[in-house]
């Protein structure tokens, strides 16, 4: 059962994004921003969290995971209902990439014992093998989805005042 946990988590995230009809492209890019946030300030935030919780061992790990996922969660709920129902399948592909990317970025931040269990699974090995594809496809699909859901600027230029 543990073998399928990374894929199940990715599917749950993707289904959640599609279900609330949020722009999965922005959610994908928000996960990327969360990764940058963890890289730049994760250690300091983890130290602050550990000192506030009297040195609790998992406080640093939880803080880093929150820093990673918080931008996606905030963007997802702010953009809830922004995708039309007829764009369901187009939104599904970046949502899948966002779910997979969230798992790829979260697992290394888990406590060592949990991370080791996940890293030893076949599904994790497959995810890591296709990591570059997930990132590249997610980026291209996100740009495409943003371009077709953005406002038409040419229409605004011809608008009468």
N, CA and C of each residue as an Amber inpcrd file, in Angstrom:
protein
   483
   0.8110000  -1.2040000   0.0000000   0.0000000   0.0000000   0.0000000
   0.8520000   1.2640000   0.0000000   1.9480000   1.2430000   0.7580000
   2.8180000   2.4180000   0.8350000   3.3850000   2.7640000  -0.5340000
   3.4630000   1.7600000  -1.4040000   4.0310000   1.9840000  -2.7270000
   3.2320000   3.0040000  -3.5330000   1.9570000   3.0880000  -3.2900000
   1.1050000   3.9680000  -4.0880000   0.8310000   5.3100000  -3.4210000
   1.3300000   5.5350000  -2.2300000   1.0370000   6.7700000  -1.5020000
   1.4580000   8.0240000  -2.2720000   2.6590000   8.1040000  -2.8530000
   3.0010000   9.3310000  -3.5930000   2.0270000   9.6140000  -4.7440000
   1.6370000   8.5770000  -5.4610000   0.7110000   8.7800000  -6.5760000
  -0.6860000   9.1410000  -6.0810000  -1.1170000   8.5400000  -4.9760000
  -2.4330000   8.8510000  -4.4190000  -2.4820000  10.3080000  -3.9710000
  -1.4230000  10.7750000  -3.3130000  -1.3770000  12.1720000  -2.8640000
  -1.4150000  13.1160000  -4.0700000  -0.6700000  12.7850000  -5.1190000
  -0.6730000  13.6240000  -6.3230000  -2.0590000  13.6750000  -6.9520000
  -2.7370000  12.5390000  -7.0040000  -4.0850000  12.4870000  -7.5820000
  -5.0670000  13.2780000  -6.7190000  -4.9520000  13.1740000  -5.4050000
  -5.8460000  13.9280000  -4.5170000  -5.6640000  15.4300000  -4.7250000
  -4.4290000  15.8820000  -4.8470000  -4.1730000  17.3090000  -5.0960000
  -4.7590000  17.7220000  -6.4400000  -4.5150000  16.9160000  -7.4810000
  -5.0280000  17.2460000  -8.8210000  -6.5460000  17.2880000  -8.8380000
  -7.1790000  16.3080000  -8.2350000  -8.6510000  16.2770000  -8.1950000
  -9.1820000  17.4680000  -7.4070000  -8.5140000  17.8100000  -6.3130000
  -8.9280000  18.9690000  -5.5240000  -8.8630000  20.2520000  -6.3230000
  -7.7890000  20.4370000  -7.0690000  -7.6450000  21.6460000  -7.8860000
  -8.7140000  21.7160000  -8.9690000  -8.9810000  20.5880000  -9.6040000
  -9.9860000  20.5600000 -10.6670000 -11.3910000  20.7090000 -10.0900000
 -11.6210000  20.0950000  -8.9460000 -12.9510000  20.1280000  -8.3360000
 -13.3640000  21.5520000  -7.9590000 -12.4330000  22.3380000  -7.4130000
 -12.7860000  23.7130000  -7.0400000 -12.6520000  24.6750000  -8.2180000
 -12.3050000  24.1240000  -9.3750000 -12.2130000  24.8850000 -10.6290000
 -11.2640000  26.0840000 -10.5050000 -10.1570000  25.8370000  -9.8370000
  -9.1400000  26.8700000  -9.7350000  -8.2240000  26.7730000 -10.9450000
  -7.4840000  27.7970000 -11.2030000  -6.5490000  27.7800000 -12.3130000
  -5.3320000  26.9540000 -11.8860000  -5.2580000  25.7280000 -12.3580000
  -4.1840000  24.8180000 -11.9630000  -2.8300000  25.3070000 -12.4470000
  -2.8080000  26.1080000 -13.4940000  -1.5490000  26.6690000 -13.9790000
  -0.9360000  27.5820000 -12.9300000  -1.7430000  28.4170000 -12.3270000
  -1.2490000  29.3080000 -11.2790000  -0.8440000  28.4920000 -10.0570000
  -1.5790000  27.4360000  -9.7630000  -1.2210000  26.5670000  -8.6390000
   0.1230000  25.8900000  -8.8800000   0.3600000  25.4450000 -10.1100000
   1.6470000  24.8470000 -10.4580000   2.7810000  25.8570000 -10.2400000
   2.5810000  27.0670000 -10.7230000   3.6110000  28.0960000 -10.5690000
   3.7680000  28.5050000  -9.0990000   2.6850000  28.4220000  -8.3300000
   2.7650000  28.7340000  -6.9020000   3.5890000  27.6860000  -6.1600000
   3.5150000  26.4300000  -6.5900000   4.3630000  25.4010000  -5.9830000
   5.8270000  25.6980000  -6.2930000   6.0960000  26.1450000  -7.5020000
   7.4690000  26.5460000  -7.8560000   7.9270000  27.6980000  -6.9620000
   7.0380000  28.6620000  -6.7310000   7.3690000  29.7830000  -5.8460000
   7.5900000  29.2940000  -4.4170000   6.7960000  28.3370000  -3.9790000
   6.9790000  27.7590000  -2.6520000   8.3250000  27.0660000  -2.5210000
   8.7600000  26.4240000  -3.5950000  10.0720000  25.7760000  -3.5820000
  11.1890000  26.8050000  -3.4280000  11.0470000  27.9200000  -4.1200000
  12.0290000  29.0030000  -3.9880000  12.0000000  29.5610000  -2.5650000
  10.8050000  29.6910000  -2.0010000  10.6510000  30.1820000  -0.6330000
  11.3440000  29.2580000   0.3590000  11.1680000  27.9480000   0.1830000
  11.8250000  26.9820000   1.0720000  13.3390000  27.0500000   0.8930000
  13.8000000  27.1690000  -0.3440000  15.2380000  27.2310000  -0.5950000
  15.8760000  28.4680000   0.0270000  15.1630000  29.5810000  -0.0350000
  15.7620000  30.8310000   0.4310000  15.5870000  31.0700000   1.9270000
  14.4640000  30.6370000   2.4990000  14.2470000  30.9590000   3.9070000
  13.7570000  29.7830000   4.7440000  13.7970000  28.5890000   4.1970000
  13.3130000  27.4190000   4.9210000  14.1020000  27.1090000   6.1790000
  15.4140000  27.2090000   6.1110000  16.2450000  26.9060000   7.2800000
  15.9690000  27.8900000   8.4080000  15.9040000  29.1800000   8.0740000
  15.6500000  30.1850000   9.1070000  14.2640000  30.0210000   9.7100000
  13.2620000  29.7880000   8.8700000  11.9010000  29.5860000   9.3760000
  11.8390000  28.3240000  10.2340000  12.5630000  27.2810000   9.8330000
  12.6120000  26.0560000  10.6280000  13.2500000  26.2710000  11.9850000
  14.3190000  27.0770000  12.0200000  14.9730000  27.3790000  13.2960000
  14.0460000  28.1780000  14.2110000  13.3220000  29.1260000  13.6290000
  12.3720000  29.9230000  14.4150000  11.2770000  29.0220000  14.9710000
  10.7460000  28.1410000  14.1210000   9.6870000  27.2300000  14.5710000
  10.1940000  26.2980000  15.6590000  11.4130000  25.8080000  15.5190000
  11.9770000  24.9170000  16.5420000  12.1630000  25.6500000  17.8640000
  12.6240000  26.8950000  17.7940000  12.8360000  27.6350000  19.0400000
  11.5080000  27.9940000  19.7030000  10.4700000  28.2420000  18.9130000
   9.1640000  28.5620000  19.4850000   8.4810000  27.3400000  20.0910000
   8.8340000  26.1590000  19.6110000   8.2240000  24.9270000  20.1250000
   9.1710000  24.1750000  21.0500000  10.1160000  24.8660000  21.6320000
  11.0870000  24.2860000  22.5790000  11.8710000  23.1430000  21.9610000
  12.2660000  23.3100000  20.7050000  13.1260000  22.3370000  20.0540000
  12.4460000  21.0890000  19.5550000  11.1440000  21.1410000  19.3330000
  10.4440000  19.9700000  18.7970000  11.0570000  19.5940000  17.4540000
  11.4080000  18.3330000  17.3020000  12.1400000  17.8780000  16.1280000
  11.4080000  18.0570000  14.8100000  10.1090000  17.8560000  14.8070000
   9.3640000  17.9230000  13.5510000   8.9420000  19.3410000  13.1890000
   9.1270000  20.2970000  14.0730000   8.6790000  21.6670000  13.8200000
   9.3540000  22.2520000  12.5870000  10.6220000  21.9780000  12.4300000
  11.3530000  22.4940000  11.2690000  10.8350000  21.8690000   9.9770000
  10.6010000  20.5650000   9.9870000  10.0950000  19.8830000   8.7920000
   8.7010000  20.3690000   8.4260000   7.8480000  20.4970000   9.4130000
   6.4760000  20.9610000   9.1610000   6.4860000  22.3830000   8.6290000
   7.3460000  23.2270000   9.1820000   7.4380000  24.6110000   8.7150000
   7.8470000  24.6710000   7.2540000   8.8010000  23.8620000   6.8660000
   9.2460000  23.8510000   5.4730000   8.1460000  23.3620000   4.5380000
   7.3880000  22.3550000   4.9570000   6.2880000  21.8560000   4.1350000
   5.1960000  22.9200000   4.0060000   4.9270000  23.6300000   5.0940000
   3.9340000  24.7110000   5.0410000   4.4110000  25.8220000   4.0970000
   5.6870000  26.1820000   4.1890000   6.2330000  27.2020000   3.2780000
   6.1160000  26.7640000   1.8220000   6.2850000  25.4880000   1.5700000
   6.1920000  24.9700000   0.2100000   4.7600000  25.0110000  -0.3110000
   3.8140000  24.5590000   0.4940000   2.4390000  24.3860000   0.0170000
   1.5410000  25.6040000   0.2190000   1.9080000  26.5080000   1.1040000
   1.0570000  27.6590000   1.3890000   0.7720000  28.5280000   0.1650000
   1.7590000  28.8440000  -0.6730000   1.4250000  29.6410000  -1.8680000
   0.4030000  28.9480000  -2.7730000   0.5120000  27.6360000  -2.9340000
  -0.4470000  26.9110000  -3.7650000  -1.8430000  26.9350000  -3.1490000
  -1.9220000  26.7220000  -1.8520000  -3.2250000  26.6980000  -1.1820000
  -3.8870000  28.0740000  -1.2640000  -3.1250000  29.1190000  -1.0080000
  -3.6820000  30.4810000  -1.0580000  -4.1480000  30.8140000  -2.4700000
  -3.3090000  30.5580000  -3.4630000  -3.6900000  30.8440000  -4.8580000
  -4.9010000  30.0140000  -5.2780000  -4.9320000  28.7740000  -4.8660000
  -6.0430000  27.8990000  -5.2560000  -7.3750000  28.4160000  -4.7320000
  -7.3840000  28.8750000  -3.4950000  -8.6500000  29.3520000  -2.9420000
  -8.9950000  30.7660000  -3.4060000  -7.9850000  31.5790000  -3.6900000
  -8.2770000  32.9110000  -4.2300000  -8.8190000  32.8390000  -5.6570000
  -8.3950000  31.8350000  -6.3900000  -8.8160000  31.6920000  -7.7890000
  -9.9000000  30.6300000  -7.9560000 -10.5500000  30.2590000  -6.8770000
 -11.5950000  29.2330000  -6.9040000 -12.7150000  29.6590000  -7.8530000
 -13.1060000  28.7520000  -8.7350000 -14.1960000  29.0130000  -9.6630000
 -13.8020000  29.8300000 -10.8860000 -12.5320000  30.0430000 -11.1120000
 -12.0740000  30.8790000 -12.2200000 -12.0300000  30.1540000 -13.5620000
 -12.0400000  28.8360000 -13.5420000 -11.9460000  28.0710000 -14.7810000
 -13.3360000  27.6190000 -15.2010000 -13.6800000  27.9050000 -16.4370000
 -14.9880000  27.5110000 -16.9630000 -15.0650000  25.9840000 -17.0650000
 -16.2780000  25.4730000 -16.9760000 -16.4730000  24.0200000 -17.0130000
 -16.0130000  23.4160000 -18.3320000 -16.0860000  24.1740000 -19.4280000
 -15.6660000  23.6290000 -20.7170000 -14.1400000  23.5000000 -20.8350000
 -13.3860000  24.0510000 -19.8740000 -11.9250000  23.9160000 -19.8770000
 -11.4480000  22.8370000 -18.8990000 -12.3650000  21.9680000 -18.4940000
 -12.0570000  20.9300000 -17.5040000 -10.8340000  20.1080000 -17.9000000
 -10.8340000  19.5680000 -19.1040000  -9.7450000  18.6760000 -19.5070000
  -8.4390000  19.4300000 -19.7230000  -8.5270000  20.6710000 -20.1760000
  -7.3110000  21.4720000 -20.3390000  -6.7220000  21.8160000 -18.9740000
  -7.5790000  22.0440000 -17.9850000  -7.1230000  22.3550000 -16.6320000
  -6.6200000  21.1140000 -15.9020000  -7.0690000  19.9530000 -16.3170000
  -6.6860000  18.7100000 -15.6570000  -5.1900000  18.4120000 -15.8140000
  -4.6360000  18.6800000 -16.9690000  -3.2220000  18.3640000 -17.1990000
  -2.2780000  19.1730000 -16.3060000  -2.4290000  20.5070000 -16.2090000
  -1.5710000  21.2250000 -15.2520000  -1.8570000  20.8370000 -13.7970000
  -3.0910000  20.4360000 -13.5100000  -3.4230000  20.0000000 -12.1480000
  -2.6610000  18.7280000 -11.7960000  -2.5780000  17.8070000 -12.7430000
  -1.8060000  16.5760000 -12.5130000  -0.3360000  16.9080000 -12.3070000
   0.1870000  17.7980000 -13.1400000   1.5880000  18.2130000 -12.9840000
   1.8060000  18.9020000 -11.6380000   0.8430000  19.7120000 -11.1980000
   0.9610000  20.3910000  -9.9020000   0.9680000  19.3720000  -8.7630000
   0.1120000  18.3690000  -8.8460000   0.0870000  17.3310000  -7.8170000
   1.3890000  16.5520000  -7.7660000   1.8840000  16.1730000  -8.9330000
   3.1500000  15.4270000  -8.9850000   4.3100000  16.2780000  -8.4750000
   4.3270000  17.5590000  -8.8510000   5.4070000  18.4420000  -8.4120000
   5.3450000  18.6660000  -6.8990000   4.1420000  18.7940000  -6.3570000
   4.0040000  18.9570000  -4.9080000   4.5840000  17.7400000  -4.1800000
   4.3090000  16.5580000  -4.6900000   4.8580000  15.3400000  -4.0720000
   6.3790000  15.3090000  -4.2200000   6.8720000  15.6410000  -5.4030000
   8.3170000  15.6320000  -5.6280000   9.0520000  16.5960000  -4.7010000
   8.4330000  17.7370000  -4.4240000   9.0810000  18.7240000  -3.5550000
   8.8510000  18.4450000  -2.0720000   7.7420000  17.7890000  -1.7200000
   7.4130000  17.5430000  -0.3080000   8.1970000  16.3880000   0.3000000
   8.3830000  15.3320000  -0.4330000   8.9980000  14.1290000   0.1400000
  10.3790000  14.4020000   0.7430000  11.2580000  15.1500000   0.0910000
  12.5580000  15.4190000   0.7330000  12.4450000  16.2470000   2.0160000
  11.3180000  16.9210000   2.2130000  11.1370000  17.7430000   3.4100000
  10.5360000  16.9620000   4.5710000  10.0770000  15.7470000   4.3180000
   9.4830000  14.9190000   5.3660000  10.5540000  14.4820000   6.3620000
  10.1490000  14.1030000   7.5790000  11.1260000  13.5370000   8.5260000
  11.8350000  12.3350000   7.8920000  13.0560000  12.1200000   8.2600000
  13.9020000  11.1160000   7.6040000  13.2850000   9.7280000   7.5590000
  12.6740000   9.2850000   8.6260000  12.1200000   7.9300000   8.6420000
  10.9710000   7.7890000   7.6500000  10.1350000   8.8000000   7.5590000
   9.0120000   8.7600000   6.6180000   9.5240000   8.8990000   5.1840000
  10.4570000   9.8170000   4.9960000  11.0110000  10.0250000   3.6550000
  11.6700000   8.7480000   3.1290000  12.3720000   8.0320000   4.0000000
  13.0250000   6.7920000   3.5740000  12.0150000   5.7580000   3.1010000
  10.8870000   5.6620000   3.8110000   9.8500000   4.7050000   3.3980000
   9.3030000   5.0600000   2.0170000   9.0970000   6.3420000   1.7580000
   8.5470000   6.7670000   0.4690000   9.5820000   6.6130000  -0.6380000
  10.8130000   6.9860000  -0.3520000  11.8780000   6.9360000  -1.3580000
  12.1450000   5.5070000  -1.8130000  11.8950000   4.5430000  -0.9680000
  12.1340000   3.1400000  -1.3160000  11.0350000   2.5260000  -2.1890000
   9.9710000   3.2570000  -2.4600000   8.8670000   2.7070000  -3.2530000
   9.1550000   2.8220000  -4.7430000   8.5310000   1.9500000  -5.5040000
   8.6900000   1.9860000  -6.9640000   8.0510000   3.2280000  -7.5780000
   6.9320000   3.6630000  -7.0060000   6.2620000   4.8480000  -7.5670000
   7.1300000   6.0910000  -7.3840000   7.8570000   6.1940000  -6.2680000
   8.7500000   7.3280000  -6.0690000   9.8990000   7.2860000  -7.0810000
  10.4490000   6.1050000  -7.2930000  11.5400000   5.9760000  -8.2600000
  11.0760000   6.3810000  -9.6520000   9.8310000   6.0330000  -9.9970000
   9.2770000   6.4240000 -11.2910000   9.0760000   7.9360000 -11.3570000
   8.5720000   8.5250000 -10.2730000   8.3800000   9.9780000 -10.2450000
   9.7000000  10.7130000 -10.4300000  10.7260000  10.2840000  -9.7300000
  12.0310000  10.9310000  -9.8360000  12.5990000  10.7730000 -11.2450000
  12.3520000   9.6270000 -11.8520000  12.8350000   9.3830000 -13.2100000
  12.2040000  10.3680000 -14.2010000  10.9430000  10.7310000 -13.9830000
  10.2370000  11.6340000 -14.8950000  10.1060000  13.0490000 -14.3440000
  10.9190000  13.4040000 -13.3820000  10.8370000  14.7210000 -12.7530000
  11.0120000  15.8580000 -13.7560000  11.9880000  15.7670000 -14.6110000
  12.2320000  16.8340000 -15.5940000  11.0420000  16.9730000 -16.5400000
  10.4590000  15.8490000 -16.9320000   9.2910000  15.8930000 -17.8050000
   8.1170000  16.5610000 -17.1040000   7.9010000  16.2250000 -15.8380000
   6.7930000  16.8150000 -15.0710000   6.9750000  18.3320000 -14.9890000
   8.1770000  18.7800000 -14.7080000   8.4290000  20.2160000 -14.5880000
   8.2800000  20.9010000 -15.9370000   8.8740000  20.3470000 -16.9780000
   8.7800000  20.9560000 -18.3100000   7.3610000  20.9730000 -18.8510000
   6.6790000  19.8390000 -18.7520000   5.2960000  19.7700000 -19.2360000
   4.3970000  20.6820000 -18.4130000   4.5960000  20.7020000 -17.1070000
   3.7950000  21.5780000 -16.2510000   3.9830000  23.0390000 -16.5920000
   5.2160000  23.4140000 -16.8770000   5.4910000  24.8040000 -17.2400000
   4.8420000  25.1650000 -18.5710000   5.0190000  24.3090000 -19.5810000
   4.4110000  24.5820000 -20.8880000   2.8870000  24.5880000 -20.8220000
   2.3170000  23.6300000 -20.1240000   0.8610000  23.5810000 -19.9930000
   0.3330000  24.7730000 -19.2020000   1.0900000  25.2170000 -18.2100000
   0.6780000  26.3770000 -17.4250000   0.6690000  27.6390000 -18.2670000
   1.7090000  27.8320000 -19.0450000   1.7540000  29.0050000 -19.9250000
   0.6040000  28.9540000 -20.9270000   0.3410000  27.7800000 -21.4720000
  -0.7650000  27.6290000 -22.4250000  -2.1060000  27.9390000 -21.7600000
  -2.3420000  27.3780000 -20.5850000  -3.6170000  27.6080000 -19.9050000
  -3.7900000  29.0750000 -19.5250000  -2.7440000  29.7000000 -19.0600000
  -2.8260000  31.1290000 -18.7100000  -3.0990000  31.9560000 -19.9550000
  -2.4830000  31.5770000 -21.0660000  -2.6970000  32.3590000 -22.2930000
  -4.1190000  32.2360000 -22.8250000  -4.7610000  31.0780000 -22.6600000
  -6.1230000  30.9540000 -23.1860000  -7.1830000  31.4230000 -22.1960000
  -6.8100000  31.5740000 -20.9290000  -7.7950000  32.0440000 -19.9590000
  -7.6160000  33.5180000 -19.6240000  -6.5250000  34.1220000 -20.0960000
  -6.2920000  35.5380000 -19.8310000  -7.2230000  36.4050000 -20.6480000
  -7.3280000  37.6510000 -20.2480000  -8.1890000  38.5860000 -20.9680000
  -7.5650000  38.9260000 -22.3150000  -8.4120000  39.1100000 -23.2890000
  -7.9710000  39.4610000 -24.6290000  -7.6590000  40.9520000 -24.6650000
  -6.3960000  41.2860000 -24.7600000  -5.9850000  42.6920000 -24.7290000
  -6.3470000  43.4320000 -26.0130000  -6.4230000  42.7380000 -27.1290000
  -6.7920000  43.3990000 -28.3860000  -8.2400000  43.8760000 -28.3270000
  -9.0880000  43.1310000 -27.6380000 -10.4840000  43.5170000 -27.5050000
 -10.6050000  44.8270000 -26.7190000  -9.7530000  44.9930000 -25.7090000
  -9.8000000  46.1970000 -24.9050000  -9.3350000  47.4120000 -25.6920000
  -8.3940000  47.2580000 -26.6360000  -7.9020000  48.3670000 -27.4230000
  -8.9800000  48.9580000 -28.3350000  -9.8560000  48.1140000 -28.8440000
 -10.8780000  48.5600000 -29.7600000 -12.1640000  48.9770000 -29.0800000
 -12.1620000  48.9780000 -27.7870000 -13.3400000  49.3280000 -27.0290000
 -13.5870000  50.8340000 -27.1400000 -14.8460000  51.2130000 -27.3810000
 -15.1780000  52.6430000 -27.4790000 -15.3260000  53.2380000 -26.1020000
 -14.9100000  54.4750000 -25.9770000 -14.9710000  55.1580000 -24.6750000
 -16.2030000  55.9730000 -24.5710000
